[in-house]
């Protein structure tokens, strides 16, 4: 089992545990909405760790806290994948396709126009 499979399995187990322990019942759509909101919140927490507030004096960046916030975002992202019925293999394959398409867009070789760097 690869690392992405392990992450998906562990997240499913955690989700199931929380649902059971807290007696939760939401539709798929509601779960996705809730996890998106949670991911936005975790993204805000990450922003707070990296001195984005130009109106405040910067503080030393806590690298451990930054990494923990990134993992919190991953928890909710994988939860959304699971809610959408996406497997780790499907995520990987769609990522490969989209990465290739993004390169083609940057090179002006995609059917989607407006991405090519013109000043080269």
BELNORVEN-V59056 format. One line per field, one symbol per residue. ss: DSSP state (a for helix, b for strand, c for the rest). burial: # if it has 16 or more other ideal C-beta (glycine too) atoms within 10 Angstrom, else .. A space follows every 50 residues. Layout:
ss->???
burial->???
This chain:
ss->ccaaaaaaaaaaaaaaaaaaaacccccaaaaaaaaaaaaaaaaaaaaaac ccccccccccccaaaaaaaaaaaaaaaaaaaaaccccaaaaaaaaaaaaa aaaaaacccccccccccccc
burial->......##..#...#...............##.##..##..#...#..#. ..................#..##.#########....#..#......... ....#....#..........
